[in-house]
Amino acid sequence: MTAPLRIGNASGFYGDRFDAMRDMLTGGPLDVLTGDYLAELTMLILGRDRLKDPARGYAKTFLRQLEECLGLAQERGVKIVANAGGLNPGGLADSVRELAGRLGIGVRVAHVEGDDLGSRFPDALTANAYLGGAGIAACLRSGADIVVTGRVTDAALVTGPALAHFGWRDGDHDRLAGAVVAGHILECGTQATGGNYAFFGEGERSGLEILRPGFPLAEIHEDGSAVITKHDGTGGFVDVGTVTAQLLYETSGARYAGPDVTARLDTVALAQEGPDRVRVSGARGEAPPPDLKVGLNRLGGFRNEVVFVLTGLDVEAKAALVRAQVEDAFGRTKSRPEEVRWELVRTDRPDAPSEESASALLRLVVRDPEQEPVGRALSGAAIELALGSYPGFHVTAPPGKGSPYGVFEAAYVERGTVDHVAVLPGGERRSVRDAEDILVLQELDPPPLPAPLPDGPTRRAPLGLVAGARSGDKGGDANVGVWVRTDDAWRWLAHELTVERFRELIPEAAELGVVRHVLPNLRALNFVVEGILGAGVASQARFDPQAKGLGEWLRARRLDIPAVLLEAVEPNEPTEVLP
């Protein structure tokens, strides 16, 4: 039987911990080290870099990490696979070769391209198809030590090495699904090892345990099952909860579609195999859909903001005065911004012991296709009021000239029309054969719910006392995954947290489309809130533009929870007992 493939992660985003690559290479045995550097916002940033210099467009941090670690990787026989190529994977591959030559290290470098569809979408700053792992596999089979890619799916960084190592074929759907699930768990780095975890301070754990969490790795087996773990002696922890949280992150329904396979998340089983070891098994797969997703980034215009500080008494009246003054100033100029948004955040407390805690914040955000209305027009309207407005007038910072913002959109193209190419270490360009077995994606019928808990006493308490959550962005939508850890809690949650109750607890979603997906194996519900993020993270349409805190807001909301579920909970604040 083929030995398990040990794949580690050293980056969850462009800007992640710099020394993670060295830590992963020196912390224990690995076969492959991956790095995920791309996100919707990153592609916009790289697109703006490329406007300034066509030779740019890739993650420069990756090169600096390699400068320290290339010799280590070669010495330990670890392959490196990263999507740091961004918009210019060929340019990054050349830079890696130049670096290796300068260091006197003989490595074979390959890259994957074909994702750039800018010619089909000429009005977009960036247009990139999400490719699968087959190109990466072709590069590794040709003997590459380092493979850099452009826009592939995050999970492709794992499916590619698994395809090459085990010799799987396109039709090995269940095995590929297992690799996709493992790749999804690894892709965000320390989110699988206790980072951003709802129950981080529970029981014997302390916040110090995740002071510096180690990065995760997966031991992938030939049948597609995997064990999620981390190097011995590193911080953080891996348990069923941390893995569940990451499985729910930025997903939607039970069918998790990608270019390699459609993985059925409703079939995944998790089991604690030992300390910091979670076995992931049972993943079923289906043929991938006939289309590839394309991420489009456009420059939407310019935005600016100013935050007025309102201290002490009469906060509402002060907010009304300055708002009326700014709107009057806008009305007397030809450069009124196209979009003007106000938000009053009541951070103040009565009889406060400090000026900061006695102050509320009034946030003004403006947008316009042109820079002038959000720059000079806003500065004039806001700052010229300094001596003639509410008492105690000041702002957190004066508005700047205005900065460009982006708009994200997803499109779809027939997969056979995308030229997926592996550029091998010797320069040979090899077209990657597309999957022959495809299946149109359809939603599954909702699974049966468990029997509800018997009626009994309830307490008014925060949802987070019994449920964890993790949330994130997908274009203009957000997802909130909510899970519980016992069968009784699941019997309650599955019936209690309906779409209607979700909208009550998150009033911001009251007028938006909300879709609930049920995942009984994980004791989880996944909510997709449509349009809550406007035109995506780069448009900064919301206070929390990536919806990272949306799940924690939900956990903080109070509802009637069965007392039997709260018996083992010792909340920091009293709960209200209801009959």
C-alpha positions as CSV (number, residue, x, y, z in Angstrom):
1,M,0.0,0.0,0.0
2,T,1.2,3.5,-0.9
3,A,2.5,5.4,2.2
4,P,0.4,8.4,3.3
5,L,1.2,11.7,1.8
6,R,2.0,14.4,4.4
7,I,1.0,17.8,3.1
8,G,1.5,20.9,5.2
9,N,0.3,24.5,4.9
10,A,2.5,27.6,5.5
11,S,0.2,30.4,4.4
12,G,-3.5,31.1,4.6
13,F,-3.4,34.5,2.9
14,Y,-1.0,37.1,1.4
15,G,0.5,38.6,4.5
16,D,0.3,35.5,6.8
17,R,3.1,34.7,9.3
18,F,6.4,35.1,7.4
19,D,8.4,32.5,9.3
20,A,5.7,29.8,8.9
21,M,7.6,28.2,5.9
22,R,10.7,27.7,8.0
23,D,8.7,26.5,11.0
24,M,6.9,23.9,8.8
25,L,10.1,22.7,7.1
26,T,12.0,22.3,10.4
27,G,9.1,21.2,12.7
28,G,8.7,17.6,11.4
29,P,8.5,15.4,8.3
30,L,6.7,16.6,5.3
31,D,6.4,15.5,1.6
32,V,4.7,18.7,0.3
33,L,4.4,22.2,1.7
34,T,1.7,24.4,0.2
35,G,0.9,28.1,0.5
36,D,-2.3,29.8,-0.3
37,Y,-1.7,33.5,-1.1
38,L,-4.8,34.4,-3.1
39,A,-8.2,35.7,-2.3
40,E,-10.7,37.9,-4.1
41,L,-9.2,41.0,-2.5
42,T,-5.7,39.8,-3.2
43,M,-6.4,39.5,-6.9
44,L,-7.6,43.1,-7.0
45,I,-4.4,44.2,-5.2
46,L,-2.2,42.3,-7.6
47,G,-4.2,43.7,-10.5
48,R,-3.4,47.2,-9.4
49,D,0.3,46.2,-9.0
50,R,0.3,44.9,-12.6
51,L,-1.1,48.3,-13.8
52,K,2.0,50.0,-12.4
53,D,4.4,47.3,-13.6
54,P,3.4,44.5,-16.1
55,A,6.3,42.4,-14.6
56,R,4.6,42.3,-11.2
57,G,1.3,40.7,-10.3
58,Y,2.6,37.9,-8.0
59,A,3.1,37.6,-4.2
60,K,6.6,39.0,-3.5
61,T,6.5,37.6,0.0
62,F,6.8,34.1,-1.3
63,L,10.2,34.9,-2.9
64,R,11.5,36.4,0.3
65,Q,10.4,33.2,2.2
66,L,12.1,31.0,-0.4
67,E,15.3,33.0,0.0
68,E,15.5,31.7,3.5
69,C,14.1,28.3,3.0
70,L,14.9,27.0,-0.5
71,G,18.0,25.1,0.8
72,L,16.0,23.6,3.7
73,A,13.3,22.3,1.4
74,Q,15.8,20.7,-1.0
75,E,17.8,19.2,1.9
76,R,14.7,17.6,3.4
77,G,13.2,16.6,0.0
78,V,10.0,18.6,0.4
79,K,8.2,19.8,-2.7
80,I,6.7,23.3,-2.5
81,V,3.3,24.1,-4.2
82,A,1.9,27.6,-4.0
83,N,-0.6,29.8,-5.8
84,A,1.7,32.8,-5.2
85,G,2.0,33.3,-9.0
86,G,-1.3,35.3,-8.9
87,L,-1.6,37.1,-12.2
88,N,1.9,36.3,-13.4
89,P,2.9,32.7,-12.5
90,G,5.4,32.6,-15.4
91,G,7.1,35.7,-14.0
92,L,7.3,34.2,-10.5
93,A,8.7,30.9,-11.8
94,D,11.4,32.9,-13.6
95,S,12.2,34.8,-10.4
96,V,12.4,31.6,-8.4
97,R,14.9,30.2,-11.0
98,E,16.9,33.4,-10.7
99,L,16.9,33.2,-6.9
100,A,18.0,29.6,-7.0
101,G,20.8,30.4,-9.3
102,R,22.0,33.2,-7.2
103,L,21.9,30.9,-4.1
104,G,23.6,28.1,-6.0
105,I,20.7,25.7,-5.3
106,G,19.7,23.3,-8.1
107,V,15.9,23.1,-8.2
108,R,13.4,22.3,-10.9
109,V,10.7,24.9,-11.2
110,A,7.4,24.5,-13.0
111,H,4.3,26.6,-13.2
112,V,0.6,26.4,-14.2
113,E,-1.2,28.9,-16.4
114,G,-4.3,29.3,-18.5
115,D,-6.5,30.8,-15.8
116,D,-6.2,34.4,-17.1
117,L,-9.3,35.1,-19.2
118,G,-8.8,38.8,-19.4
119,S,-9.3,38.8,-23.2
120,R,-12.8,37.5,-22.7
121,F,-13.7,40.1,-20.1
122,P,-11.9,43.3,-21.4
123,D,-13.8,45.6,-19.0
124,A,-12.4,43.7,-15.9
125,L,-9.1,44.5,-14.1
126,T,-8.6,40.8,-13.5
127,A,-10.5,37.8,-14.9
128,N,-9.3,34.4,-13.7
129,A,-10.8,30.9,-13.9
130,Y,-10.5,28.7,-10.9
131,L,-8.5,25.7,-12.2
132,G,-8.2,22.3,-10.5
133,G,-5.2,20.3,-9.4
134,A,-4.4,18.4,-12.7
135,G,-1.9,20.9,-13.9
136,I,0.0,20.8,-10.6
137,A,0.0,17.0,-10.8
138,A,1.5,17.1,-14.3
139,C,4.3,19.4,-13.0
140,L,5.1,17.2,-10.1
141,R,5.1,14.0,-12.2
142,S,7.6,15.7,-14.5
143,G,10.0,16.0,-11.5
144,A,9.3,19.6,-10.4
145,D,10.5,20.6,-6.9
146,I,8.6,23.9,-6.9
147,V,5.3,24.5,-8.6
148,V,3.7,28.0,-8.7
149,T,0.3,28.7,-10.0
150,G,-2.1,31.5,-10.7
151,R,-5.8,31.2,-9.7
152,V,-6.5,27.6,-8.8
153,T,-9.0,26.6,-6.2
154,D,-7.5,26.6,-2.7
155,A,-8.1,22.8,-2.5
156,A,-6.2,22.2,-5.8
157,L,-3.0,22.8,-3.8
158,V,-3.7,19.5,-2.2
159,T,-5.6,17.6,-4.9
160,G,-2.7,18.2,-7.3
161,P,0.0,16.5,-5.1
162,A,-2.4,13.7,-4.2
163,L,-3.2,13.0,-7.9
164,A,0.5,12.8,-8.6
165,H,1.4,10.7,-5.6
166,F,-1.3,8.1,-5.7
167,G,-1.9,8.0,-9.4
168,W,-5.6,8.7,-9.1
169,R,-7.7,9.3,-12.2
170,D,-10.5,11.7,-13.0
171,G,-13.1,9.2,-12.1
172,D,-11.8,8.5,-8.6
173,H,-14.5,10.9,-7.3
174,D,-14.5,9.7,-3.7
175,R,-10.7,9.8,-3.3
176,L,-10.6,13.2,-4.9
177,A,-13.5,14.4,-2.7
178,G,-11.4,13.4,0.4
179,A,-8.5,15.4,-0.9
180,V,-10.7,18.4,-1.6
181,V,-12.0,18.2,2.0
182,A,-8.5,18.0,3.4
183,G,-7.4,20.9,1.2
184,H,-10.3,23.0,2.4
185,I,-9.4,22.3,6.0
186,L,-5.7,23.2,5.4
187,E,-6.2,26.3,3.2
188,C,-6.7,28.9,5.9
189,G,-3.7,27.8,7.9
190,T,-4.1,28.2,11.6
191,Q,-7.9,28.4,11.5
192,A,-7.6,24.6,11.7
193,T,-5.4,24.7,14.7
194,G,-7.4,26.9,17.1
195,G,-7.1,30.3,15.4
196,N,-10.4,32.3,15.2
197,Y,-12.1,29.5,17.1
198,A,-15.3,30.0,19.0
199,F,-14.4,27.9,22.0
200,F,-10.7,29.0,22.2
201,G,-10.8,29.7,26.0
202,E,-13.0,26.8,27.1
203,G,-12.3,24.4,30.0
204,E,-8.6,23.7,30.6
205,R,-7.6,25.7,27.5
206,S,-6.5,29.3,27.8
207,G,-6.1,32.0,25.3
208,L,-2.3,31.5,25.7
209,E,-2.6,28.1,24.0
210,I,-3.2,29.9,20.7
211,L,-0.7,32.6,21.4
212,R,1.2,31.2,18.4
213,P,-0.7,28.3,16.9
214,G,1.2,25.9,14.6
215,F,0.2,25.5,11.0
216,P,-1.8,22.4,10.0
217,L,-0.9,19.3,8.0
218,A,-2.8,16.4,6.5
219,E,-1.7,12.8,6.3
220,I,-3.6,11.8,3.2
221,H,-4.2,8.1,2.5
222,E,-4.7,6.3,-0.8
223,D,-8.4,5.9,-0.2
224,G,-8.8,9.7,0.2
225,S,-9.3,9.7,4.0
226,A,-7.0,11.9,6.0
227,V,-5.8,12.8,9.5
228,I,-5.5,16.5,10.2
229,T,-2.7,17.3,12.7
230,K,0.2,19.6,13.3
231,H,3.9,19.3,14.1
232,D,4.6,18.2,17.7
233,G,5.5,21.0,20.1
234,T,3.7,23.7,18.1
235,G,1.0,25.9,19.6
236,G,-2.7,25.6,19.2
237,F,-4.7,22.4,19.1
238,V,-6.5,20.2,16.6
239,D,-9.8,18.7,17.6
240,V,-13.2,17.9,16.0
241,G,-14.4,21.4,16.8
242,T,-11.6,23.2,15.0
243,V,-11.9,21.0,12.0
244,T,-15.7,21.4,11.9
245,A,-15.3,25.2,12.1
246,Q,-13.0,25.2,9.1
247,L,-15.1,22.8,7.1
248,L,-18.0,25.2,7.4
249,Y,-15.9,28.2,6.5
250,E,-16.9,29.9,3.2
251,T,-19.0,27.0,2.0
252,S,-22.7,26.8,1.3
253,G,-24.7,23.6,0.7
254,A,-23.9,19.9,1.0
255,R,-22.4,19.8,-2.5
256,Y,-19.1,21.6,-2.6
257,A,-18.3,22.0,-6.3
258,G,-14.9,22.4,-7.8
259,P,-13.1,21.7,-11.1
260,D,-11.7,18.4,-9.8
261,V,-14.8,17.0,-8.2
262,T,-18.0,17.9,-6.4
263,A,-17.4,16.9,-2.8
264,R,-20.4,15.9,-0.6
265,L,-19.9,17.6,2.7
266,D,-22.9,15.8,4.1
267,T,-21.0,12.5,4.0
268,V,-17.9,13.6,5.8
269,A,-17.3,12.0,9.2
270,L,-14.9,13.4,11.8
271,A,-13.4,11.5,14.8
272,Q,-10.8,12.4,17.4
273,E,-8.0,9.8,16.8
274,G,-5.7,11.1,19.5
275,P,-4.3,14.4,20.8
276,D,-4.2,16.9,17.9
277,R,-5.3,14.2,15.5
278,V,-8.7,14.3,13.7
279,R,-9.5,11.6,11.2
280,V,-11.6,12.8,8.2
281,S,-13.3,10.0,6.4
282,G,-16.4,9.0,4.4
283,A,-16.3,11.8,1.9
284,R,-18.2,10.9,-1.2
285,G,-17.6,12.6,-4.5
286,E,-19.5,13.3,-7.7
287,A,-18.4,14.4,-11.2
288,P,-17.5,18.1,-11.4
289,P,-19.8,20.6,-13.0
290,P,-19.5,21.5,-16.7
291,D,-18.5,25.1,-16.0
292,L,-15.6,26.8,-14.3
293,K,-16.0,29.7,-12.0
294,V,-14.3,32.9,-13.1
295,G,-13.5,35.7,-10.5
296,L,-13.8,39.2,-12.0
297,N,-12.5,42.3,-10.3
298,R,-13.3,45.7,-11.5
299,L,-12.4,49.2,-10.2
300,G,-15.8,50.5,-9.0
301,G,-14.7,54.1,-8.3
302,F,-13.4,55.9,-5.3
303,R,-14.4,56.0,-1.6
304,N,-13.5,58.0,1.5
305,E,-14.7,58.2,5.0
306,V,-14.6,60.4,8.1
307,V,-15.6,59.4,11.7
308,F,-17.0,62.1,13.9
309,V,-16.6,61.7,17.6
310,L,-19.6,62.6,19.7
311,T,-18.9,62.9,23.4
312,G,-21.2,63.1,26.4
313,L,-24.8,64.2,26.4
314,D,-27.2,64.7,23.5
315,V,-25.5,62.2,21.2
316,E,-28.5,61.8,18.9
317,A,-28.9,65.6,18.6
318,K,-25.2,66.1,17.9
319,A,-25.4,63.5,15.2
320,A,-28.4,65.1,13.6
321,L,-26.8,68.5,13.6
322,V,-23.5,67.5,11.9
323,R,-25.3,65.3,9.4
324,A,-27.6,68.2,8.4
325,Q,-24.5,70.5,8.1
326,V,-22.6,68.1,5.9
327,E,-25.6,67.4,3.7
328,D,-26.2,71.2,3.4
329,A,-22.5,71.6,2.4
330,F,-22.9,68.9,-0.2
331,G,-26.0,70.6,-1.6
332,R,-24.0,73.7,-2.3
333,T,-21.4,72.1,-4.4
334,K,-21.4,70.6,-7.8
335,S,-19.3,67.7,-6.6
336,R,-21.7,65.9,-4.2
337,P,-20.7,62.3,-4.0
338,E,-22.9,59.8,-5.8
339,E,-23.4,57.7,-2.6
340,V,-23.5,59.0,0.9
341,R,-23.9,56.7,3.9
342,W,-24.2,57.5,7.6
343,E,-24.0,55.2,10.5
344,L,-24.1,56.1,14.2
345,V,-22.4,53.6,16.5
346,R,-23.3,54.0,20.1
347,T,-20.0,53.1,21.8
348,D,-20.7,55.6,24.6
349,R,-21.7,54.7,28.2
350,P,-23.5,56.9,30.7
351,D,-21.4,58.4,33.5
352,A,-18.3,57.0,31.8
353,P,-15.0,56.8,33.7
354,S,-13.0,57.9,30.5
355,E,-13.6,60.3,27.7
356,E,-13.2,57.5,25.2
357,S,-15.9,55.4,26.8
358,A,-18.2,58.5,26.9
359,S,-18.0,58.9,23.2
360,A,-20.1,57.6,20.2
361,L,-18.9,57.4,16.6
362,L,-20.7,58.8,13.6
363,R,-19.3,57.3,10.4
364,L,-19.7,58.9,7.1
365,V,-18.8,56.9,4.0
366,V,-18.9,58.4,0.5
367,R,-18.4,56.8,-3.0
368,D,-18.3,58.2,-6.5
369,P,-17.0,57.2,-9.9
370,E,-14.6,60.1,-9.7
371,Q,-12.0,61.0,-7.1
372,E,-12.8,64.7,-6.7
373,P,-16.2,64.3,-5.0
374,V,-14.9,61.9,-2.3
375,G,-11.7,63.9,-1.8
376,R,-11.8,67.7,-1.8
377,A,-15.6,67.8,-1.6
378,L,-15.7,65.6,1.5
379,S,-12.8,67.4,3.1
380,G,-14.4,70.8,2.6
381,A,-17.9,69.6,3.8
382,A,-16.5,67.9,7.0
383,I,-13.5,69.8,8.2
384,E,-14.7,73.3,7.6
385,L,-17.3,72.6,10.3
386,A,-14.7,72.3,13.0
387,L,-15.5,75.6,14.8
388,G,-19.2,75.8,14.0
389,S,-20.8,72.5,14.8
390,Y,-21.7,70.4,17.9
391,P,-19.8,70.9,21.2
392,G,-16.7,68.9,21.4
393,F,-16.3,68.5,17.6
394,H,-13.5,66.4,16.5
395,V,-12.8,63.5,14.1
396,T,-10.7,60.3,14.4
397,A,-8.6,61.4,11.4
398,P,-9.1,64.0,8.6
399,P,-10.4,62.5,5.3
400,G,-7.7,61.8,2.7
401,K,-7.9,62.2,-1.1
402,G,-10.0,59.1,-1.5
403,S,-8.9,55.7,-2.6
404,P,-10.1,53.3,-5.3
405,Y,-12.4,50.4,-4.4
406,G,-13.1,47.2,-6.2
407,V,-16.1,45.3,-7.3
408,F,-16.1,41.5,-7.4
409,E,-18.3,39.4,-9.6
410,A,-18.4,35.7,-10.4
411,A,-18.9,34.5,-13.9
412,Y,-18.9,31.0,-15.4
413,V,-17.4,29.5,-18.6
414,E,-17.5,26.1,-20.2
415,R,-14.6,24.2,-18.8
416,G,-13.5,22.8,-22.2
417,T,-12.9,26.4,-23.4
418,V,-10.2,27.1,-20.9
419,D,-6.6,26.2,-21.9
420,H,-5.2,24.7,-18.7
421,V,-1.4,24.4,-19.3
422,A,1.4,22.9,-17.2
423,V,4.8,24.5,-18.0
424,L,7.3,21.8,-17.1
425,P,10.8,22.4,-15.6
426,G,12.4,22.1,-19.0
427,G,10.0,24.6,-20.6
428,E,7.7,22.1,-22.3
429,R,4.1,23.3,-22.4
430,R,1.7,20.5,-21.8
431,S,-2.0,21.0,-22.2
432,V,-3.9,19.4,-19.3
433,R,-6.7,17.1,-20.3
434,D,-10.1,18.2,-19.1
435,A,-12.3,15.8,-17.0
436,E,-14.5,13.8,-19.3
437,D,-17.0,12.9,-16.6
438,I,-19.1,16.0,-15.7
439,L,-22.4,16.4,-13.9
440,V,-24.7,19.5,-13.8
441,L,-24.8,20.8,-10.2
442,Q,-28.1,20.5,-8.4
443,E,-29.2,21.2,-4.9
444,L,-29.9,18.2,-2.7
445,D,-33.3,17.7,-1.0
446,P,-33.0,18.7,2.7
447,P,-32.2,15.8,4.9
448,P,-34.6,14.7,7.7
449,L,-34.3,16.5,10.9
450,P,-33.7,14.7,14.3
451,A,-36.6,14.4,16.7
452,P,-37.0,17.7,18.7
453,L,-36.0,17.8,22.3
454,P,-39.0,17.3,24.7
455,D,-40.5,20.5,26.1
456,G,-38.9,21.7,29.3
457,P,-37.6,24.8,31.2
458,T,-35.6,27.3,29.2
459,R,-33.3,30.1,30.0
460,R,-32.7,33.4,28.1
461,A,-29.0,33.1,27.2
462,P,-26.6,33.8,24.3
463,L,-26.6,31.2,21.6
464,G,-22.8,31.0,21.9
465,L,-23.0,29.2,25.2
466,V,-24.0,26.0,23.3
467,A,-23.1,26.7,19.7
468,G,-20.0,27.6,17.8
469,A,-19.9,29.6,14.6
470,R,-17.6,30.7,11.8
471,S,-18.4,33.1,9.1
472,G,-16.8,34.6,6.0
473,D,-17.3,36.1,2.5
474,K,-18.1,34.7,-0.9
475,G,-18.3,37.6,-3.3
476,G,-21.2,39.8,-2.1
477,D,-22.7,36.9,0.0
478,A,-21.7,35.8,3.5
479,N,-22.0,32.4,5.0
480,V,-22.4,31.6,8.7
481,G,-21.8,28.0,9.8
482,V,-23.2,27.1,13.1
483,W,-22.5,23.8,14.9
484,V,-23.1,22.1,18.2
485,R,-21.2,19.3,20.0
486,T,-23.9,17.0,21.4
487,D,-26.8,15.1,19.9
488,D,-29.2,16.8,22.3
489,A,-28.0,20.2,21.3
490,W,-28.4,19.2,17.6
491,R,-32.0,18.1,18.2
492,W,-32.7,21.6,19.5
493,L,-30.6,23.7,17.1
494,A,-32.0,21.9,14.0
495,H,-35.5,23.0,14.9
496,E,-34.8,26.3,16.6
497,L,-32.4,28.1,14.3
498,T,-34.7,28.4,11.2
499,V,-34.3,31.1,8.5
500,E,-36.9,33.1,10.3
501,R,-35.1,32.9,13.6
502,F,-31.8,33.8,11.9
503,R,-33.4,36.9,10.4
504,E,-34.7,37.9,13.9
505,L,-31.3,37.5,15.4
506,I,-29.5,39.2,12.6
507,P,-31.8,42.1,11.6
508,E,-29.4,43.2,8.9
509,A,-30.5,40.1,7.0
510,A,-34.3,40.7,7.4
511,E,-34.8,41.9,3.8
512,L,-32.1,39.7,2.2
513,G,-32.2,36.2,0.8
514,V,-31.2,33.7,3.4
515,V,-30.7,30.0,2.5
516,R,-30.3,27.3,5.2
517,H,-28.3,24.1,4.5
518,V,-28.5,21.2,7.0
519,L,-25.4,19.0,7.6
520,P,-26.4,16.4,10.2
521,N,-23.0,14.5,10.2
522,L,-21.4,17.7,11.4
523,R,-24.3,18.7,13.7
524,A,-24.3,21.9,11.7
525,L,-26.4,24.4,9.9
526,N,-24.9,26.7,7.2
527,F,-26.6,29.9,6.3
528,V,-25.9,31.9,3.2
529,V,-26.9,35.5,3.4
530,E,-27.2,36.9,-0.1
531,G,-26.0,40.4,-0.9
532,I,-25.0,41.4,2.6
533,L,-21.5,42.4,1.4
534,G,-22.6,44.4,-1.5
535,A,-20.2,44.0,-4.4
536,G,-17.7,42.0,-2.4
537,V,-15.0,42.7,0.2
538,A,-13.1,45.2,-2.0
539,S,-16.2,47.4,-2.2
540,Q,-16.1,47.8,1.6
541,A,-19.9,48.2,1.7
542,R,-20.2,47.1,5.3
543,F,-18.5,47.8,8.7
544,D,-17.2,44.2,8.6
545,P,-16.6,43.8,4.9
546,Q,-15.6,40.2,5.0
547,A,-18.2,39.1,7.5
548,K,-15.6,37.7,9.8
549,G,-17.4,38.7,12.9
550,L,-21.0,37.9,11.7
551,G,-20.9,34.5,13.3
552,E,-19.7,35.9,16.6
553,W,-22.5,38.5,16.5
554,L,-25.0,35.6,16.1
555,R,-23.5,33.8,19.0
556,A,-23.9,36.8,21.2
557,R,-27.6,37.1,20.5
558,R,-30.0,35.8,23.2
559,L,-32.8,33.3,22.7
560,D,-34.6,30.8,24.8
561,I,-32.3,27.8,25.3
562,P,-33.4,24.5,27.0
563,A,-32.0,24.5,30.6
564,V,-30.8,21.0,30.1
565,L,-28.3,22.2,27.5
566,L,-27.1,24.9,29.9
567,E,-26.6,22.7,32.9
568,A,-22.9,22.2,32.3
569,V,-22.3,25.8,31.3
570,E,-21.0,28.4,33.7
571,P,-21.6,31.7,31.9
572,N,-19.9,34.9,32.8
573,E,-23.2,36.7,33.1
574,P,-26.5,35.5,34.6
575,T,-29.1,34.0,32.4
576,E,-32.8,34.7,32.7
577,V,-34.9,31.6,33.8
578,L,-38.1,31.2,31.9
579,P,-40.9,28.7,32.7
